[in-house]
Amino acid sequence: MRVAIVGLGKMGLVHAGILNVLPGVELVALCEKNNLIRRFSKKLFKGLEIVDDVKKLGKLNLDGVYVTTPIPSHFPVATAILENEISRNLFVEKTLAQTCEEAQRLVGLAETHESVTMVGYLRRFYVTFNKARDLLQHNTIGKVKSFNGYAYSSDFLGLEKEASASSRGGVLRDLGCHAIDLALWFFGDLKVTSAGDGSNREDVDSVSFKVEGSEIAGEFDVSWRKEEYRMPEVGLTMAGSGGKLFVNDDQVKLELVDGGSFNWYRHDLNDNVPFWLGLPEYYREDLHFVKSMASKSRDEPNFYSAAKVDRIISDVVGGEV
Amino acid sequence: MWLVEKFSENGKALLVGDNPFHNVSHLSQERTRLREKDTILPEHAADLIHLSVENGANGFMFSVSEKTLSILRILRERGEIDGLRLYSIVPYAYEYVKLATQVGGIPGLVKRVGTRIVTSGNLRGMATGITGFLNMNPTALMKTYLTYEIGRIRSCAGKKGNIECVLLHEVITDLALALGMDWLFKSYVDYMQKAKIGPGFNTVNFAYLVRKFKDWRIDLSHVVIAAPFNKIGFQMAPSREECEQALESLDKPILVAISVLAAGYLKPAEALRYVETLSNVKGFAVGISKESHAKETFRLAKTF
């Protein structure tokens, strides 16, 4: 299976590494706009095609392309790849696009080209979130009536407004999207009902908003200026008729109404992978996409499910609630 | 029964790890937040290292950060650095990843680090770096960076500081492993040997690294590998069994076991009993955050 990567930032390098060790995968090309990185990459990655324009990937007979560029460029890059038939199958780092409209257009394009798609909602590959979802599906805490989600980091704590903050798509797209995607994965469709003051701006550092589903109500709090969060962290607390469930990147806590309580760490949940680069989830994520391409299956998180995250973000920052 | 004292007598490295000093817990961030109010200041960290040494430790394993450099400076000023075996890990990945996020990715990061190297006044490093940059030579740039980091350690640890080993952080080691960059490992070993410092590699993929180094004909007997080894197989990719087999296949003790307590999931007694069963262990590192830990961990084997 021949793959290429567009965008050689941190995520591009991580995916390049994992794809290079995945059985049956051949990393054949890298595309990077920055001249300095491209020149350096030619020395580092001998034997790989290094180009400056996605259209130059067209002759390489690719099975899949990873788009790991900054969020604002996801739409033009992904559109160019699909419209120019550079590859039918596409992985795009989260979020799918910068706006809900762009995301919808990509969903349509992927349908037209019968693409296998994936969006990098990494938390779906954490053992903790999988354990929590499994508990929910087994009705462990009964009917879930409400939840609280958070996504916190200290990435921009103590800094003046940096240009890079907006180039990352804003705090909701950069960080909050993970909590939103998990809630959609756990509970199905959600609709924004209200957003806190200032949420309808792209450049805010903290956002709070409320959502509701068919029989559930939830709240989100997102910030990248939280002092106590050395690393980015996402979590959900869910209240059900039979108990309470808490899950985050590191652990799952279950408290049942009848008095039973349980706690699982990653250590308890078989977290190992064949090759560990950065986090074990990256391996599981890339393996999932490669298998989806091989079987032509359209498993989530795909463009369709990811566009729902973009819709919620657009509703919050669009202030139309 | 394996004894820490015996281990030490055999020249093994019994290292105090620095994760608690950076307020890092690989068990959960929640635990980190709970102890946030008790952040360990450099003076207290130096106290803990000294207490650990009094109880059997003989070295310090640390990522090169402003905080650990301050700790080295304090140990030197107190005259407690003599004979202490220093195992440093570069780069301090957390700092660089965060910096990249803040300055807009890799180009911004390169600019910031380049500025730091230039303003450090390390002339040798600067000369190699300029040449490396102009020629886009990765090996020269790596050497520039290493010269800069080793210079930082030496300036804080002083002449009596025994930099026994400098290890490449797992982020670099494992990425280079994945991308098949044998030249990077060979250049690194060569550079460190010329600098008369032990070349080391921190990895989560111990079995893969051993296999690849054998394929690439890199002499494993001349390097140090710091990798997670613990009773529950935590962070032992692909599995505890395969890591143990790879360890047994070695000709010489080169492993510094880390994550021995599986990030606090295991009690020191059961954790060390497991390490005792392993062959080819050069030493281990355990993070110490309290006086009681310093005493218990390194004296523990005496009670076996």
Interface residues (C-beta under 8 A of the other chain):
Chain A: L8 G9 K10 L13 V14 A16 G17 I18 N20 V21 N34 L36 I37 R39 F40 K42 K43 L44 F45 P70 D155 F156 L159 E162 A163 S164 S167 R168 E228 Y229 R230 M231 E233 N248 D249 D250 Q251 Y265 R266 H267 D271 N272 V273 P274 F275 W276 L277 G278 P280
Chain B: N23 V24 L27 S28 Q29 E30 T32 R33 E36 Y94 V97 K98 A100 T101 Q102 V103 G104 G105 I106 P107 G108 V110 M136 N137 P138 V171 D174 L175 A178 L179 G180 M181 V204 N205 Y208 I232 G233 F234 Q235 M236 A237 P238 S239 A262 A263 Y265
